Structure formats: C-alpha cells, structure tokens
Amino acid sequence: MEWIEGQPIYRQLRDLVIQRVMDGSFPEGEAIPSVRQVATDYRINHLTVGKAYQELVEMGLLEKRRGLGMFVATGARGSLTNEEQQRFLEEELPAFVARIRMLGLEMEEVMEKIMKTQGNLNADHH
C-alpha cells in the first residue's frame, strides 16, 4: 500500500476498509483483520489503525465483539452504497457534466457512448 502524502494515514486506511466493504472483500458479519495484524502488515502504528477502526465503528460500519475483534456490521454495504450514490449524484455527476460542456461535447454523443459501454459491460457479465 502506497500512502498518499498530505492525507492522514488513518483516513486512507478507513477509506480502504470502506472500499473493501463496498466491493465485497469484507462481507457483512465477517471479521476484518485485527489492529495488530494491519499495523504489522502496513508497518504503521497500531494507534493509527485503531483510530481508523474507531471512526468506522462510529459510522456504524464496524462493530466490536468483545474478545473476538472487529466485524463488518449488518447493513454496512447498503448504507455505504446509498451514501456513495448520493455523493456521486451531488458531486461527481455535476463535475462530469461541467467537463462535458467545457470540452464542447454533445450530451447526446456522450450518452450514446455511455449506453454502448453499459451494453458491453452487460455482455461481459453474461
């Protein structure tokens, strides 16, 4: 893992766990790697890992099970998906549309390409 300079490591680790919950690598109800294990694997302070995990607990995405460790909370993926969809619609989509306009592209042409790409993606999954 390459850490991005200028962004706290605990935030980057938090975002990595969120990504893994969203992509299914860390399934709901399953244990995630221990603080000690992550600290050793990534050669970072265990307090940094603990801070990332604590934020995820406060967000309702992880739950501590006494003597067992940290587990992905039930409903975590759905909650994240809803949040990410909202963020996409409120932040990324307007920026995408602004970029299309700045480049002087026709919206219809872009939509055709999107539909064609989606068709190709659907064909790949079947």
DSSP file (Angstrom, degrees, kcal/mol; ACC not computed):
  #  RESIDUE AA STRUCTURE BP1 BP2  ACC     N-H-->O    O-->H-N    N-H-->O    O-->H-N    TCO  KAPPA ALPHA  PHI   PSI    X-CA   Y-CA   Z-CA
    1    1 A M              0   0    0      0, 0.0     2,-0.6     0, 0.0     0, 0.0   0.000 360.0 360.0 360.0 126.4    0.0    0.0    0.0
    2    2 A E        -     0   0    0      0, 0.0     2,-0.3     0, 0.0     0, 0.0  -0.868 360.0-140.1 -95.9 122.7    1.4    3.4   -1.0
    3    3 A W        -     0   0    0     -2,-0.6     2,-0.5     1,-0.1     6,-0.1  -0.640  16.6-121.6 -83.9 139.2    0.3    6.1    1.4
    4    4 A I    >   -     0   0    0     -2,-0.3     3,-1.4     4,-0.1     8,-0.1  -0.681  28.3-120.3 -83.0 125.7   -0.7    9.5   -0.2
    5    5 A E  T 3  S+     0   0    0     -2,-0.5    -1,-0.1     1,-0.2     0, 0.0  -0.371  94.2  24.5 -63.7 139.5    1.4   12.3    1.1
    6    6 A G  T 3  S+     0   0    0      1,-0.2    -1,-0.2    -2,-0.1    -2,-0.0   0.447 101.6  94.0  87.2  -0.7   -0.5   15.1    2.9
    7    7 A Q  S <  S-     0   0    0     -3,-1.4    -1,-0.2     3,-0.0     5,-0.1  -0.993  86.3-104.1-124.5 130.3   -3.5   12.9    3.8
    8    8 A P     >  -     0   0    0      0, 0.0     4,-1.8     0, 0.0     3,-0.5  -0.201  22.8-134.0 -54.7 137.6   -3.7   11.3    7.3
    9    9 A I  H  > S+     0   0    0      1,-0.2     4,-2.8     2,-0.2     5,-0.2   0.868 104.2  59.4 -61.4 -37.8   -2.9    7.6    7.1
   10   10 A Y  H  > S+     0   0    0      1,-0.2     4,-2.5     2,-0.2    -1,-0.2   0.878 106.2  48.8 -61.8 -34.9   -5.8    6.7    9.4
   11   11 A R  H  > S+     0   0    0     -3,-0.5     4,-2.7     2,-0.2    -1,-0.2   0.907 110.9  49.4 -68.7 -41.0   -8.2    8.3    6.8
   12   12 A Q  H  X S+     0   0    0     -4,-1.8     4,-1.8     2,-0.2    -2,-0.2   0.897 113.0  47.3 -64.0 -39.6   -6.6    6.4    3.9
   13   13 A L  H  X S+     0   0    0     -4,-2.8     4,-2.3     2,-0.2    -2,-0.2   0.915 110.8  51.8 -67.1 -43.1   -6.9    3.2    5.9
   14   14 A R  H  X S+     0   0    0     -4,-2.5     4,-2.4    -5,-0.2    -2,-0.2   0.930 110.7  48.5 -56.7 -46.6  -10.6    4.0    6.8
   15   15 A D  H  X S+     0   0    0     -4,-2.7     4,-2.4     1,-0.2    -1,-0.2   0.845 108.6  54.3 -64.9 -34.0  -11.3    4.6    3.1
   16   16 A L  H  X S+     0   0    0     -4,-1.8     4,-2.2     2,-0.2    -1,-0.2   0.914 109.1  47.3 -65.3 -43.2   -9.6    1.3    2.2
   17   17 A V  H  X S+     0   0    0     -4,-2.3     4,-2.2     2,-0.2    -2,-0.2   0.921 111.5  51.5 -64.2 -42.9  -11.8   -0.6    4.6
   18   18 A I  H  X S+     0   0    0     -4,-2.4     4,-2.6     1,-0.2    -2,-0.2   0.928 109.5  50.3 -58.1 -45.5  -14.9    1.2    3.2
   19   19 A Q  H  X S+     0   0    0     -4,-2.4     4,-2.5     1,-0.2     6,-0.2   0.905 110.5  49.4 -59.5 -42.6  -13.8    0.2   -0.4
   20   20 A R  H  <>S+     0   0    0     -4,-2.2     6,-2.1     2,-0.2     5,-1.0   0.832 110.4  50.0 -69.9 -31.9  -13.4   -3.4    0.7
   21   21 A V  H ><5S+     0   0    0     -4,-2.2     3,-0.7     4,-0.2    -2,-0.2   0.929 112.9  47.7 -67.8 -44.3  -16.8   -3.5    2.3
   22   22 A M  H 3<5S+     0   0    0     -4,-2.6    -2,-0.2     1,-0.2    -1,-0.2   0.877 113.4  45.7 -65.4 -38.4  -18.3   -2.0   -0.8
   23   23 A D  T 3<5S-     0   0    0     -4,-2.5    -1,-0.2    -5,-0.2    -2,-0.2   0.487 115.2-113.5 -87.2   0.3  -16.6   -4.4   -3.2
   24   24 A G  T < 5S+     0   0    0     -3,-0.7    -3,-0.2    -4,-0.4    -4,-0.1   0.441  84.3 120.4  88.3  -1.3  -17.5   -7.4   -1.0
   25   25 A S  S   <S+     0   0    0     -5,-1.0    -4,-0.2     1,-0.3    -5,-0.1   0.854  84.2  40.5 -63.2 -33.5  -13.9   -8.3    0.0
   26   26 A F  S    S-     0   0    0     -6,-2.1    -1,-0.3    -9,-0.1    -2,-0.2  -0.847  93.8-156.4-113.3  90.6  -15.0   -7.7    3.6
   27   27 A P    >   -     0   0    0      0, 0.0     3,-1.8     0, 0.0    45,-0.4  -0.273  27.7 -89.8 -69.3 153.1  -18.5   -9.3    3.8
   28   28 A E  T 3  S+     0   0    0      1,-0.3    45,-0.2    -7,-0.1    46,-0.1  -0.324 113.2  20.9 -59.3 139.3  -21.1   -8.2    6.3
   29   29 A G  T 3  S+     0   0    0     43,-2.9    -1,-0.3     1,-0.3     2,-0.2   0.323 100.9 114.8  84.6  -8.5  -20.9  -10.2    9.5
   30   30 A E  S <  S-     0   0    0     -3,-1.8    42,-2.4    43,-0.1    -1,-0.3  -0.642  70.2-107.9 -96.8 153.2  -17.3  -11.3    8.9
   31   31 A A  B     -A   71   0A   0     -2,-0.2    40,-0.3    40,-0.2    -1,-0.1  -0.448  28.0-146.2 -73.2 148.5  -14.3  -10.4   10.9
   32   32 A I        -     0   0    0     38,-2.3    38,-0.4     1,-0.1    -6,-0.0  -0.732  41.0 -70.9-107.0 164.8  -11.8   -7.9    9.5
   33   33 A P        -     0   0    0      0, 0.0    -1,-0.1     0, 0.0    37,-0.0  -0.214  60.3-103.9 -56.0 144.3   -8.0   -8.1   10.1
   34   34 A S     >  -     0   0    0      1,-0.1     4,-2.6    -3,-0.1     5,-0.2  -0.179  24.4-111.4 -66.6 160.6   -7.0   -7.2   13.7
   35   35 A V  H  > S+     0   0    0      1,-0.2     4,-2.6     2,-0.2     5,-0.2   0.925 120.6  49.5 -56.0 -46.5   -5.5   -3.9   14.6
   36   36 A R  H  > S+     0   0    0      1,-0.2     4,-2.3     2,-0.2    -1,-0.2   0.911 110.5  49.7 -61.9 -43.7   -2.2   -5.6   15.3
   37   37 A Q  H  > S+     0   0    0      2,-0.2     4,-3.0     1,-0.2    -2,-0.2   0.926 113.2  45.5 -62.6 -45.9   -2.2   -7.5   12.0
   38   38 A V  H  X S+     0   0    0     -4,-2.6     4,-2.7     2,-0.2     6,-0.2   0.909 111.6  52.6 -65.3 -42.3   -2.9   -4.4   10.0
   39   39 A A  H  X>S+     0   0    0     -4,-2.6     5,-1.8    -5,-0.2     4,-0.7   0.909 114.6  42.8 -59.2 -42.7   -0.3   -2.4   11.9
   40   40 A T  H  <5S+     0   0    0     -4,-2.3     3,-0.5    -5,-0.2    -2,-0.2   0.942 114.6  49.2 -68.8 -48.7    2.3   -5.2   11.2
   41   41 A D  H  <5S+     0   0    0     -4,-3.0    -2,-0.2     1,-0.2    -1,-0.2   0.892 122.7  31.9 -59.4 -42.5    1.3   -5.7    7.5
   42   42 A Y  H  <5S-     0   0    0     -4,-2.7    -1,-0.2    -5,-0.2    -2,-0.2   0.424 104.5-124.8 -98.6   1.2    1.4   -2.0    6.6
   43   43 A R  T  <5 +     0   0    0     -4,-0.7     2,-0.3    -3,-0.5    -3,-0.2   0.932  65.6 131.3  54.2  50.7    4.2   -1.1    9.0
   44   44 A I      < -     0   0    0     -5,-1.8    -1,-0.2    -6,-0.2    -2,-0.1  -0.872  66.1 -82.0-127.8 163.5    2.1    1.6   10.7
   45   45 A N    >>  -     0   0    0     -2,-0.3     4,-1.5     1,-0.1     3,-0.7  -0.356  31.4-131.6 -65.2 139.0    1.4    2.4   14.3
   46   46 A H  H 3> S+     0   0    0      1,-0.2     4,-2.5     2,-0.2    -1,-0.1   0.783 107.8  61.2 -63.8 -25.6   -1.4    0.4   16.0
   47   47 A L  H 3> S+     0   0    0      2,-0.2     4,-2.1     1,-0.2    -1,-0.2   0.849 101.3  53.4 -68.0 -33.0   -2.9    3.6   17.3
   48   48 A T  H <> S+     0   0    0     -3,-0.7     4,-1.9     2,-0.2    -2,-0.2   0.922 111.0  45.3 -64.8 -45.2   -3.3    4.8   13.7
   49   49 A V  H  X S+     0   0    0     -4,-1.5     4,-2.8     1,-0.2     5,-0.2   0.922 111.7  53.1 -63.8 -44.3   -5.2    1.6   12.8
   50   50 A G  H  X S+     0   0    0     -4,-2.5     4,-2.6     1,-0.2    -1,-0.2   0.878 107.4  51.4 -58.8 -39.7   -7.3    1.9   16.0
   51   51 A K  H  X S+     0   0    0     -4,-2.1     4,-2.1     2,-0.2    -1,-0.2   0.916 110.7  47.9 -65.7 -42.9   -8.3    5.4   15.1
   52   52 A A  H  X S+     0   0    0     -4,-1.9     4,-1.8     1,-0.2    -2,-0.2   0.940 114.4  46.4 -61.5 -47.5   -9.4    4.3   11.6
   53   53 A Y  H  X S+     0   0    0     -4,-2.8     4,-2.0     1,-0.2    -2,-0.2   0.892 109.5  54.7 -63.2 -39.8  -11.4    1.4   13.0
   54   54 A Q  H  X S+     0   0    0     -4,-2.6     4,-2.6     1,-0.2    -1,-0.2   0.900 106.6  51.0 -62.3 -40.9  -12.9    3.6   15.7
   55   55 A E  H  X S+     0   0    0     -4,-2.1     4,-1.8     1,-0.2    -1,-0.2   0.902 109.5  51.1 -61.2 -39.9  -14.2    6.0   13.1
   56   56 A L  H  <>S+     0   0    0     -4,-1.8     5,-2.5     2,-0.2     6,-1.3   0.841 109.3  50.5 -67.8 -33.2  -15.8    3.1   11.2
   57   57 A V  H ><5S+     0   0    0     -4,-2.0     3,-1.4     4,-0.2    -2,-0.2   0.931 110.1  49.9 -66.1 -46.0  -17.4    1.9   14.4
   58   58 A E  H 3<5S+     0   0    0     -4,-2.6    -2,-0.2     1,-0.3    -1,-0.2   0.815 107.8  54.2 -63.1 -30.5  -18.8    5.5   15.0
   59   59 A M  T 3<5S-     0   0    0     -4,-1.8    -1,-0.3    -5,-0.2    -2,-0.2   0.567 116.8-117.3 -78.2  -9.0  -20.1    5.4   11.4
   60   60 A G  T < 5S+     0   0    0     -3,-1.4    -3,-0.2    -4,-0.3    -2,-0.1   0.646  87.4 110.5  82.9  15.3  -21.9    2.2   12.1
   61   61 A L  S   <S+     0   0    0     -5,-2.5    12,-2.9    -6,-0.2     2,-0.3   0.766  76.4  35.0 -94.2 -28.7  -19.9    0.2    9.6
   62   62 A L  E     -B   72   0A   0     -6,-1.3     2,-0.4    10,-0.3    10,-0.2  -0.880  66.4-158.5-121.5 156.3  -17.9   -2.0   12.0
   63   63 A E  E     -B   71   0A   0      8,-2.6     8,-2.4    -2,-0.3     2,-0.4  -1.000  16.3-129.6-135.8 140.8  -18.8   -3.4   15.4
   64   64 A K  E     -B   70   0A   0     -2,-0.4     2,-0.6     6,-0.2     6,-0.2  -0.693  15.9-162.4 -85.4 135.6  -16.5   -4.6   18.2
   65   65 A R  E >>  -B   69   0A   0      4,-3.0     3,-3.0    -2,-0.4     4,-2.0  -0.964  32.2-112.1-119.4 113.9  -17.2   -8.1   19.6
   66   66 A R  T 34 S-     0   0    0     -2,-0.6     4,-0.0     1,-0.3    -2,-0.0  -0.129  96.8  -1.9 -49.5 124.1  -15.6   -8.5   22.9
   67   67 A G  T 34 S+     0   0    0      1,-0.1    -1,-0.3     0, 0.0    -3,-0.0   0.357 127.4  70.5  78.0  -6.4  -12.7  -10.9   22.7
   68   68 A L  T <4 S-     0   0    0     -3,-3.0     2,-0.3     1,-0.3    -2,-0.2   0.675  92.4-130.0-113.7 -26.4  -13.4  -11.6   19.0
   69   69 A G  E  <  - B   0  65A   0     -4,-2.0    -4,-3.0   -38,-0.1     2,-0.4  -0.789  46.2 -22.5 113.3-156.7  -12.3   -8.5   17.3
   70   70 A M  E     - B   0  64A   0    -38,-0.4   -38,-2.3    -2,-0.3     2,-0.3  -0.780  54.6-173.1-101.5 139.6  -13.9   -6.2   14.7
   71   71 A F  E     -AB  31  63A   0     -8,-2.4    -8,-2.6    -2,-0.4     2,-0.4  -0.945  33.1-103.9-130.2 150.6  -16.7   -7.3   12.4
   72   72 A V  E     - B   0  62A   0    -42,-2.4   -43,-2.9   -45,-0.4   -10,-0.3  -0.620  47.1-119.8 -72.2 126.6  -18.4   -5.7    9.4
   73   73 A A    >   -     0   0    0    -12,-2.9     3,-1.8    -2,-0.4     4,-0.3  -0.323  27.7 -98.5 -69.4 148.7  -21.9   -4.6   10.7
   74   74 A T  T 3  S+     0   0    0      1,-0.3    -1,-0.1   -46,-0.1   -12,-0.0  -0.486 112.1  21.1 -64.3 133.0  -25.0   -5.9    9.1
   75   75 A G  T 3> S+     0   0    0     -2,-0.2     4,-2.2    -3,-0.1    -1,-0.3   0.403  86.9 121.7  88.3  -2.0  -26.4   -3.4    6.6
   76   76 A A  H <> S+     0   0    0     -3,-1.8     4,-2.6     1,-0.2     5,-0.2   0.917  72.8  48.6 -60.8 -45.3  -22.9   -1.7    6.2
   77   77 A R  H  > S+     0   0    0     -4,-0.3     4,-2.8     1,-0.2    -1,-0.2   0.920 112.1  48.0 -64.5 -43.8  -22.7   -2.2    2.5
   78   78 A G  H  > S+     0   0    0      2,-0.2     4,-2.4     1,-0.2    -1,-0.2   0.904 111.9  50.3 -62.4 -41.2  -26.2   -1.0    1.8
   79   79 A S  H  X S+     0   0    0     -4,-2.2     4,-2.2     2,-0.2    -2,-0.2   0.924 113.0  45.9 -62.5 -45.4  -25.6    2.1    3.9
   80   80 A L  H  X S+     0   0    0     -4,-2.6     4,-3.2     2,-0.2     5,-0.2   0.906 110.2  53.7 -64.3 -42.1  -22.3    2.8    2.0
   81   81 A T  H  X S+     0   0    0     -4,-2.8     4,-2.6     1,-0.2    -2,-0.2   0.928 109.6  48.1 -59.7 -45.3  -23.9    2.3   -1.3
   82   82 A N  H  X S+     0   0    0     -4,-2.4     4,-2.2     2,-0.2    -1,-0.2   0.922 113.9  47.0 -61.2 -44.1  -26.7    4.8   -0.5
   83   83 A E  H  X S+     0   0    0     -4,-2.2     4,-2.6     1,-0.2    -2,-0.2   0.921 113.4  47.8 -63.8 -43.9  -24.1    7.3    0.7
   84   84 A E  H  X S+     0   0    0     -4,-3.2     4,-2.7     2,-0.2    -2,-0.2   0.881 110.1  52.3 -66.1 -38.1  -21.9    6.8   -2.4
   85   85 A Q  H  X S+     0   0    0     -4,-2.6     4,-2.6    -5,-0.2    -1,-0.2   0.929 111.6  47.0 -62.5 -44.4  -24.8    7.1   -4.8
   86   86 A Q  H  X S+     0   0    0     -4,-2.2     4,-2.6     2,-0.2     5,-0.2   0.927 112.4  49.3 -61.6 -45.5  -25.8   10.4   -3.1
   87   87 A R  H  X>S+     0   0    0     -4,-2.6     4,-2.9     1,-0.2     5,-1.1   0.911 111.4  50.0 -61.5 -42.4  -22.2   11.7   -3.3
   88   88 A F  I  <>S+     0   0    0     -4,-2.7     5,-3.2     3,-0.2    -2,-0.2   0.946 113.7  44.6 -60.1 -49.1  -22.0   10.7   -6.9
   89   89 A L  I  <5S+     0   0    0     -4,-2.6    -2,-0.2     1,-0.2    -1,-0.2   0.858 121.5  38.5 -66.0 -35.2  -25.3   12.5   -7.8
   90   90 A E  I  <5S+     0   0    0     -4,-2.6    -2,-0.2    -5,-0.2    -1,-0.2   0.804 134.7  11.7 -86.8 -30.4  -24.4   15.6   -5.8
   91   91 A E  I  X5S+     0   0    0     -4,-2.9     4,-1.4    -5,-0.2    -3,-0.2   0.810 126.6  39.6-114.9 -54.6  -20.7   16.0   -6.5
   92   92 A E  I  ><S+     0   0    0     -5,-1.1     4,-2.5     2,-0.2    -3,-0.2   0.907 112.2  52.6 -74.0 -41.8  -19.3   13.8   -9.3
   93   93 A L  H  ><S+     0   0    0     -5,-3.2     4,-2.8     1,-0.2     5,-0.2   0.938 109.6  48.0 -62.7 -47.9  -22.2   14.0  -11.8
   94   94 A P  H  > S+     0   0    0      0, 0.0     4,-2.3     0, 0.0    -1,-0.2   0.896 113.6  48.7 -59.4 -37.0  -22.3   17.8  -11.8
   95   95 A A  H  X S+     0   0    0     -4,-1.4     4,-2.1     2,-0.2    -2,-0.2   0.895 111.3  50.6 -67.1 -39.1  -18.5   17.9  -12.3
   96   96 A F  H  X S+     0   0    0     -4,-2.5     4,-2.2     2,-0.2    -1,-0.2   0.924 111.7  46.9 -62.5 -46.6  -18.8   15.3  -15.1
   97   97 A V  H  X S+     0   0    0     -4,-2.8     4,-2.3     1,-0.2    -2,-0.2   0.902 111.0  52.0 -63.8 -41.5  -21.5   17.4  -16.9
   98   98 A A  H  X S+     0   0    0     -4,-2.3     4,-2.6    -5,-0.2    -1,-0.2   0.894 109.4  50.2 -62.0 -39.6  -19.4   20.6  -16.4
   99   99 A R  H  X S+     0   0    0     -4,-2.1     4,-2.2     2,-0.2    -2,-0.2   0.899 107.8  53.0 -66.1 -40.9  -16.4   18.8  -18.0
  100  100 A I  H  <>S+     0   0    0     -4,-2.2     5,-2.2     1,-0.2     4,-0.4   0.933 112.5  44.9 -57.6 -46.9  -18.5   17.6  -20.9
  101  101 A R  H ><5S+     0   0    0     -4,-2.3     3,-1.3     1,-0.2    -2,-0.2   0.918 110.8  53.2 -64.1 -43.8  -19.6   21.2  -21.5
  102  102 A M  H 3<5S+     0   0    0     -4,-2.6    -1,-0.2     1,-0.3    -2,-0.2   0.871 109.2  49.5 -60.8 -37.1  -16.0   22.6  -21.1
  103  103 A L  T 3<5S-     0   0    0     -4,-2.2    -1,-0.3    -5,-0.2    -2,-0.2   0.545 112.5-122.4 -79.2  -6.8  -14.8   20.1  -23.8
  104  104 A G  T < 5 +     0   0    0     -3,-1.3    -3,-0.2    -4,-0.4     2,-0.2   0.746  57.0 155.2  73.2  23.1  -17.6   21.2  -26.1
  105  105 A L      < -     0   0    0     -5,-2.2     2,-0.4    -6,-0.2    -1,-0.2  -0.495  47.3-113.5 -81.4 153.4  -19.0   17.6  -26.4
  106  106 A E     >  -     0   0    0     -2,-0.2     4,-2.0     1,-0.1     3,-0.2  -0.733  16.2-137.6 -85.3 133.4  -22.6   17.0  -27.3
  107  107 A M  H  > S+     0   0    0     -2,-0.4     4,-2.7     1,-0.2     5,-0.2   0.866 104.0  55.9 -58.8 -37.7  -24.6   15.4  -24.5
  108  108 A E  H  > S+     0   0    0      1,-0.2     4,-2.4     2,-0.2    -1,-0.2   0.905 106.7  49.9 -62.7 -41.2  -26.3   13.0  -26.9
  109  109 A E  H  > S+     0   0    0     -3,-0.2     4,-2.1     2,-0.2    -1,-0.2   0.911 112.1  47.6 -63.3 -42.7  -22.9   11.8  -28.1
  110  110 A V  H  X S+     0   0    0     -4,-2.0     4,-2.5     2,-0.2    -2,-0.2   0.912 111.3  50.8 -64.9 -42.7  -21.8   11.2  -24.5
  111  111 A M  H  X S+     0   0    0     -4,-2.7     4,-2.8     2,-0.2    -2,-0.2   0.899 108.3  52.5 -63.6 -40.2  -25.0    9.4  -23.7
  112  112 A E  H  X S+     0   0    0     -4,-2.4     4,-2.6     2,-0.2    -1,-0.2   0.934 110.5  47.9 -58.8 -45.9  -24.6    7.1  -26.7
  113  113 A K  H  X S+     0   0    0     -4,-2.1     4,-2.8     2,-0.2    -2,-0.2   0.904 111.7  50.2 -62.2 -41.6  -21.1    6.2  -25.6
  114  114 A I  H  X S+     0   0    0     -4,-2.5     4,-2.7     2,-0.2    -2,-0.2   0.933 112.2  46.9 -61.9 -45.9  -22.3    5.5  -22.1
  115  115 A M  H  X S+     0   0    0     -4,-2.8     4,-2.4     2,-0.2    -2,-0.2   0.897 113.0  49.1 -63.9 -40.3  -25.1    3.3  -23.3
  116  116 A K  H  X S+     0   0    0     -4,-2.6     4,-2.2     2,-0.2    -1,-0.2   0.921 112.4  48.2 -64.9 -44.0  -22.7    1.5  -25.6
  117  117 A T  H  X S+     0   0    0     -4,-2.8     4,-2.5     2,-0.2    -2,-0.2   0.913 111.4  49.8 -62.2 -43.7  -20.2    1.0  -22.8
  118  118 A Q  H  X S+     0   0    0     -4,-2.7     4,-2.7     1,-0.2    -1,-0.2   0.899 109.0  52.7 -63.1 -40.1  -23.0   -0.3  -20.5
  119  119 A G  H  X S+     0   0    0     -4,-2.4     4,-2.1     1,-0.2    -1,-0.2   0.907 110.3  47.9 -60.3 -42.6  -24.1   -2.7  -23.2
  120  120 A N  H  X S+     0   0    0     -4,-2.2     4,-1.8     2,-0.2    -2,-0.2   0.888 111.4  50.5 -65.0 -39.8  -20.6   -4.0  -23.5
  121  121 A L  H  X S+     0   0    0     -4,-2.5     4,-1.4     2,-0.2    -2,-0.2   0.918 110.7  48.7 -65.2 -42.5  -20.4   -4.4  -19.7
  122  122 A N  H  X S+     0   0    0     -4,-2.7     4,-0.6     1,-0.2    -1,-0.2   0.892 109.9  52.3 -63.9 -38.7  -23.6   -6.3  -19.6
  123  123 A A  H >< S+     0   0    0     -4,-2.1     3,-0.7     1,-0.2    -1,-0.2   0.865 106.7  54.1 -65.1 -35.5  -22.5   -8.6  -22.4
  124  124 A D  H 3< S+     0   0    0     -4,-1.8    -1,-0.2     1,-0.2    -2,-0.2   0.820 106.7  51.8 -67.0 -31.2  -19.3   -9.3  -20.4
  125  125 A H  H 3<        0   0    0     -4,-1.4    -1,-0.2     1,-0.2    -2,-0.2   0.555 360.0 360.0 -85.4  -7.2  -21.2  -10.4  -17.4
  126  126 A H    <<        0   0    0     -3,-0.7    -1,-0.2    -4,-0.6    -2,-0.2   0.425 360.0 360.0-108.2 360.0  -23.5  -12.8  -19.2
